[in-house]
Amino acid sequence: MKFQYILLAFFGVMAVVAVVVFSMAPEKEDAAVAGAAGKVTIWGTYPSIPAFAKVIENFNDTYKTSFSVVYVFHDPKDFDTDIVEALAAGKGPDILLLPDDLTLRHSDKIEPISYQSVPQTVFQSSFVQAAEIYMRDKGLLALPFAIDPMVLYWNRDLFNSASITLPPHYWDELLTMTPLLTKRDPKTSSLAQSAISFGEYANVVHAKDILAMLFLQVGSPLVAIENGKPAPKLVTANGNQSAPSEDVISALRFFMDFSNPQKPIYTWSRARQSSLDEFVNGNLAMYLGYASEYQPIQAKNPHLNFAAAAMPVPRGTKAETTFAKVYGLTVLKSSQNKQTAFVAVAHLLQDAAPEKAFAAAFNLPPVIRASLAEHPTDAALATFYDAAIRGRTWLDPKPELSDKAFQTMVESVSSGRNDVSDAVNGLNRDLFSALAPYQ
């Protein structure tokens, strides 16, 4: 197809010239692009803040004699439904800025990019590893445009008061820190200050992502593509029996123990407010959150003395991993202007300004490896850059279904209905059911 050759022209030499391309000045204003015409619409879940609107405005100024893009914000809670309803009505955008957890869900609606257009080696050497979630046997479902990695936010005042100099680098260090960072109300013995928000679900912001990260850190992909079809991987065959991986069981047990009143590391309960609120209010020593949350936390409590650190990892791990959300530009099969849509996607990524300016607008690290080599001097942003390199994600079948499955797993253990092994088995079964439509 002609639009695939357009991508080949832009990305076929990216591996060779990446450093040069991303250090060049933007193309001069009013650049003409052969074969591109009209307007293409992008839907996404990033708000149209002034800095982002300026990115789109500058981009359109550059190509105004050829084409333009229009960005339309959709609430993340409604994005999935909005896509389905619009396409069912014969409407909808040309391009989606699609979060990785909706990629499998909408893969049948996406115009794939062949590896003849963007070779696998070029893709892998150009973008962060988390972006490989878009790779399939026959091509790419999206080209990554943004990454939002998870980091450890820590309250420096609470650590100072406990005479602890630094946040944990390894998860086992958390075991000795937790009692020092946990305080109880002297009158009621209820928790008044917590070290970390592990062991519950409803009041732990990003609980599913935290658990997925712990599983990824011990080597489980959660879901993998086999013979072109996704399958859950939390349970492995052992002769005629199937059982959860011991590493996955240990990871879930580690998470759950922090809400067990019988354990010396008991520090969290369902009686606490949300983990984000507790951190903002100064009652939680460590909060696992995304890079995009740094500025909102500052705005909520300007007096909070906190910093960002790398996510702890299991001791002895060979690959330090954190969780990350990835957002990719993908052209829909239903687009009435695919050629221009692919031109827009290519220029949004190859031009010097758009991708980097978008990341800067939301205080995010870039998704392109060459840009990540330019290490920032700001301490928090430097942490985000490192986290982007280490970031990984998983093939989520459908966010609302997987969220319910993870919650069931955690609450079945906290309530005593299941032991940890049975709970992991239950999650594997639920993921298998959620993946059934893609078999």
C-alpha positions in Angstrom: 0.0 0.0 0.0 1.2 3.5 -0.8 1.0 4.8 2.7 3.3 1.9 3.9 6.0 3.2 1.5 5.6 6.6 3.1 6.6 5.1 6.5 9.4 3.3 4.9 10.8 6.5 3.6 10.7 8.1 7.0 11.7 5.3 9.3 13.8 3.0 7.0 17.0 4.8 7.9 16.1 5.9 11.4 18.5 3.4 13.1 21.4 5.0 11.2 20.5 8.7 11.5 18.5 8.8 14.7 20.9 11.0 16.6 21.1 13.4 13.7 17.4 13.5 13.1 16.4 14.3 16.6 19.0 17.0 17.0 18.1 18.9 13.9 16.1 22.1 13.9 12.4 21.7 12.9 11.5 21.9 9.3 11.0 25.4 8.0 7.5 26.8 8.2 5.1 26.0 5.4 6.8 22.7 4.4 5.0 20.9 1.6 4.5 17.1 1.7 3.7 15.2 -1.5 0.7 12.9 -1.3 -0.7 14.5 1.9 -3.8 16.6 1.9 -6.7 17.6 4.0 -7.3 17.2 7.7 -6.8 14.2 9.9 -8.2 13.8 13.5 -6.5 12.3 16.5 -8.3 11.1 19.5 -6.5 10.7 22.8 -6.7 10.9 26.6 -4.2 13.6 27.3 -5.9 16.9 28.1 -5.5 19.8 25.7 -3.5 21.9 28.0 -2.0 25.1 26.5 1.5 23.6 26.1 0.1 20.6 24.2 -2.2 22.8 22.1 1.0 24.8 21.1 2.6 21.6 19.9 -0.3 20.9 17.6 -0.4 24.6 16.5 3.3 24.6 15.6 3.0 21.3 13.8 0.1 22.6 11.7 1.9 25.8 10.9 4.8 23.8 9.4 2.6 21.8 7.1 -0.3 24.1 6.4 0.0 24.0 2.6 -0.3 20.2 2.7 -2.4 18.9 5.7 -3.4 19.6 9.3 -4.2 17.6 12.4 -7.0 18.1 14.9 -6.6 16.7 18.4 -9.7 15.8 20.4 -9.5 15.0 24.1 -11.6 12.1 25.5 -11.9 11.2 29.2 -9.9 8.0 29.9 -12.9 6.5 31.6 -15.0 6.8 28.4 -12.3 6.4 25.7 -12.9 2.7 25.0 -16.7 3.2 24.7 -16.3 6.4 22.7 -14.2 4.5 20.1 -16.6 1.6 19.8 -19.7 3.8 19.5 -18.1 6.2 17.0 -16.9 3.4 14.7 -20.2 1.6 14.9 -21.9 4.8 13.7 -19.5 5.1 10.8 -17.7 8.0 12.4 -14.6 8.4 14.4 -11.0 9.7 14.1 -8.2 8.8 11.6 -5.6 8.3 14.4 -5.7 7.2 18.0 -3.2 8.1 20.6 -3.9 4.7 22.1 -2.8 3.5 25.6 -1.1 0.1 25.6 -3.9 -1.5 27.7 -6.4 -0.9 24.9 -4.2 -2.1 22.1 -5.3 -5.7 22.2 -8.9 -4.6 22.6 -8.9 -2.6 19.4 -6.3 -4.5 17.4 -8.9 -5.5 14.8 -9.6 -1.9 14.0 -6.0 -0.9 13.4 -4.2 -0.6 10.1 -1.0 -2.5 10.9 2.5 -1.3 9.8 4.5 -4.0 8.1 8.1 -4.7 9.0 9.0 -3.9 5.4 8.0 -0.3 6.3 9.5 -0.2 9.8 11.9 -3.1 10.3 11.9 -4.7 13.7 15.6 -3.8 14.4 14.9 -0.2 13.5 11.9 -0.1 15.8 13.7 -1.7 18.7 16.8 0.4 18.4 14.7 3.6 18.1 12.1 3.3 20.8 12.0 2.3 24.5 11.6 -1.4 25.2 8.1 -1.0 26.7 6.9 0.0 23.2 7.5 -3.6 22.0 4.0 -4.2 23.3 2.9 -3.0 19.9 4.9 -5.7 18.0 3.1 -8.6 16.4 4.3 -11.4 14.1 3.3 -9.6 10.9 3.9 -6.0 11.9 3.3 -3.1 14.3 0.0 -2.0 15.8 1.3 1.5 16.7 4.3 3.7 16.8 5.0 4.9 20.4 4.6 8.6 21.1 4.6 8.9 24.9 5.7 6.9 27.9 4.7 7.5 31.5 6.9 5.3 33.8 6.2 4.4 37.4 8.6 5.6 40.1 8.8 5.5 43.9 7.8 8.8 45.5 9.2 9.1 49.1 8.5 11.6 51.9 11.9 13.0 52.9 10.7 14.3 56.3 9.3 10.9 57.3 12.5 9.2 56.3 14.6 11.8 58.2 12.5 11.3 61.3 13.1 7.6 61.2 16.8 8.2 60.6 16.7 6.5 57.2 18.9 8.2 54.7 17.6 6.8 51.4 14.6 4.9 50.0 15.0 1.2 49.3 16.8 0.0 46.2 15.9 -3.6 46.8 12.5 -4.8 48.0 14.0 -6.8 51.0 15.3 -3.4 52.4 11.7 -2.4 52.8 11.2 -5.1 55.4 13.5 -3.4 57.9 12.3 0.1 57.0 8.6 -0.6 57.4 8.4 -0.8 61.2 10.4 2.4 61.5 8.1 4.2 59.2 4.9 2.9 60.7 3.1 4.7 63.5 -0.1 3.9 65.5 -2.5 6.2 67.2 -1.7 5.9 71.0 -5.4 5.9 71.9 -6.9 3.6 69.4 -3.8 1.6 68.1 -5.0 2.2 64.6 -2.5 3.0 61.9 -1.7 6.7 61.8 1.3 6.6 59.5 2.2 3.9 56.9 5.4 3.0 55.2 3.8 1.8 52.0 0.4 1.0 50.6 0.6 -2.7 49.9 -1.8 -5.5 50.7 -5.2 -4.0 49.8 -6.8 -3.0 46.5 -9.7 -0.6 46.8 -7.6 2.2 48.5 -4.3 1.5 46.7 -4.1 3.8 43.7 -2.6 1.8 40.7 -3.0 -1.5 42.6 -3.3 -3.5 39.4 -0.2 -1.9 37.8 1.8 -2.4 41.0 1.0 -6.1 41.1 1.7 -6.4 37.4 5.0 -4.8 37.9 5.9 -7.2 40.8 5.1 -10.1 38.5 7.1 -8.6 35.6 10.1 -8.1 38.0 10.2 -11.8 38.8 10.1 -12.8 35.1 6.4 -13.4 34.4 5.0 -11.6 31.3 1.5 -12.2 32.6 0.2 -12.7 29.0 2.2 -13.8 26.0 1.5 -14.2 22.3 1.7 -17.9 21.2 1.0 -18.9 17.6 -0.4 -15.5 17.0 -2.8 -15.7 20.0 -2.6 -14.2 23.5 -2.5 -16.6 26.5 -2.1 -16.1 30.3 1.3 -17.1 31.7 0.9 -17.0 35.5 0.5 -20.7 35.6 2.9 -23.2 34.1 2.6 -26.9 33.3 4.4 -29.3 35.5 3.9 -32.8 34.1 0.2 -33.4 34.1 -0.4 -30.7 36.6 -0.5 -26.9 36.2 0.6 -24.6 39.0 1.4 -21.0 39.6 5.1 -19.9 39.3 6.8 -19.9 42.7 8.2 -16.5 41.9 4.7 -15.1 41.2 3.4 -16.7 44.4 6.3 -15.1 46.3 5.6 -11.7 44.7 1.9 -11.8 45.7 2.7 -13.0 49.2 5.2 -10.1 49.6 2.5 -7.6 48.5 -0.1 -9.1 50.8 2.0 -9.3 54.0 2.0 -5.5 54.5 -1.7 -5.7 55.3 -1.5 -8.7 57.6 -1.9 -7.6 61.3 0.0 -10.8 62.3 3.1 -9.7 60.5 5.8 -7.3 61.9 5.6 -5.3 58.6 1.9 -4.6 59.0 1.5 -1.0 57.8 -1.6 -0.7 55.6 -5.3 -1.5 56.0 -8.6 -0.9 54.2 -9.4 1.8 56.8 -6.8 4.1 55.4 -7.7 6.8 52.8 -6.5 6.3 49.2 -2.8 5.9 49.0 -2.5 9.1 47.0 -4.4 11.1 49.6 -2.4 9.6 52.5 0.9 10.6 50.7 -0.2 14.1 49.8 -1.3 14.6 53.5 2.1 13.4 54.8 0.9 10.2 56.3 2.4 7.7 53.9 6.2 7.4 53.5 6.3 5.9 50.0 3.8 6.1 47.1 4.2 4.2 43.9 3.0 6.6 41.2 3.6 7.7 37.6 5.9 10.4 36.4 2.8 12.4 35.3 1.7 12.7 38.9 4.8 14.6 40.1 3.5 18.1 39.4 -0.1 17.3 40.5 1.3 16.1 43.9 3.3 19.3 44.2 0.2 21.4 43.4 -2.0 19.5 46.0 0.5 20.1 48.8 3.3 22.7 48.0 4.8 22.1 51.4 5.3 18.3 51.0 9.0 17.5 51.1 9.2 14.6 48.7 11.3 13.3 45.9 11.3 10.7 43.2 13.4 7.6 43.2 13.9 4.5 41.1 11.5 1.7 41.7 12.9 -1.0 44.0 13.7 -4.4 42.5 14.3 -7.9 43.8 17.8 -8.5 44.9 19.9 -10.3 42.4 17.8 -9.4 39.5 19.6 -9.2 36.1 17.2 -6.6 34.6 16.0 -3.7 36.7 12.3 -3.2 35.8 9.6 -0.8 36.5 6.1 -0.5 35.1 5.2 2.0 32.4 2.2 3.2 30.4 2.9 3.6 26.7 0.8 5.6 24.3 1.1 4.9 20.5 -0.1 6.6 17.4 -2.1 4.2 15.4 -4.1 4.7 12.1 -7.5 3.2 12.0 -8.7 1.0 9.1 -11.8 3.1 8.9 -9.9 6.3 8.2 -10.9 8.0 5.0 -7.5 9.6 4.6 -5.0 6.9 5.5 -2.1 8.3 3.4 -2.2 11.6 5.1 -2.7 9.9 8.5 0.5 8.0 8.1 2.3 11.1 6.9 1.1 12.9 10.1 2.3 10.0 12.3 5.7 9.8 10.6 6.3 13.6 11.0 5.0 13.7 14.6 7.8 11.2 15.5 10.6 12.2 13.1 10.5 16.0 13.3 12.7 17.4 16.1 10.0 19.2 18.0 6.6 17.4 18.4 7.4 14.3 20.4 9.9 16.0 22.7 7.7 19.1 23.1 4.7 16.8 24.0 6.8 15.0 26.6 7.9 18.3 28.1 4.3 19.6 28.2 3.4 16.8 30.6 6.8 16.5 32.4 7.4 13.1 30.9 10.5 11.5 29.5 10.7 11.0 25.7 9.9 7.7 24.2 12.8 7.8 21.7 16.1 6.3 22.8 18.2 9.0 21.1 16.4 11.7 23.1 16.8 9.7 26.4 20.5 9.9 25.9 20.3 13.7 26.6 20.1 13.4 30.4 18.4 16.3 32.2 19.8 18.1 35.2 16.5 18.2 37.0 16.6 15.4 39.6 13.0 14.2 39.2 13.1 14.3 35.4 16.4 12.4 35.4 14.7 9.7 37.5 11.9 9.6 35.0 14.3 9.2 32.1 16.0 6.2 33.7 12.6 4.7 34.5 11.5 5.1 30.9 14.5 3.0 29.8 13.6 0.3 32.4 9.9 0.5 31.8 7.8 -2.6 30.8 4.2 -3.3 30.5 1.9 -6.3 29.7 -0.8 -7.3 27.2 -3.9 -6.3 29.0 -7.0 -8.0 27.5 -9.5 -5.3 28.7 -8.8 -2.9 31.5 -12.1 -3.2 33.3 -12.1 -7.0 33.2 -8.4 -7.3 34.3 -9.0 -4.7 37.1 -11.8 -6.8 38.5 -9.7 -10.0 38.2 -6.8 -8.5 40.1 -9.1 -7.1 42.8 -10.7 -10.5 43.2 -7.3 -12.1 43.6 -6.2 -9.6 46.3 -9.4 -9.6 48.3 -9.7 -13.4 48.2 -6.4 -13.5 50.1 -7.1 -10.6 52.5 -10.5 -12.1 53.4 -9.0 -15.6 53.9 -11.1 -17.2 51.2 -8.0 -18.3 49.3 -4.4 -18.9 49.9 -1.9 -17.1 47.7 -1.5 -20.0 45.3 -5.2 -20.4 44.7 -5.6 -16.7 44.3 -3.0 -16.7 41.5 -4.7 -19.6 39.9 -8.0 -17.6 40.0 -6.3 -14.6 38.3 -5.0 -16.9 35.6 -8.4 -18.3 35.0 -10.0 -14.9 34.8 -7.4 -13.7 32.4 -8.0 -16.7 30.2 -11.7 -15.9 30.1 -10.9 -12.2 29.3 -8.6 -13.3 26.4 -11.2 -15.6 24.9 -12.5 -13.1 22.3 -9.0 -12.9 20.8 -8.5 -16.7 20.3 
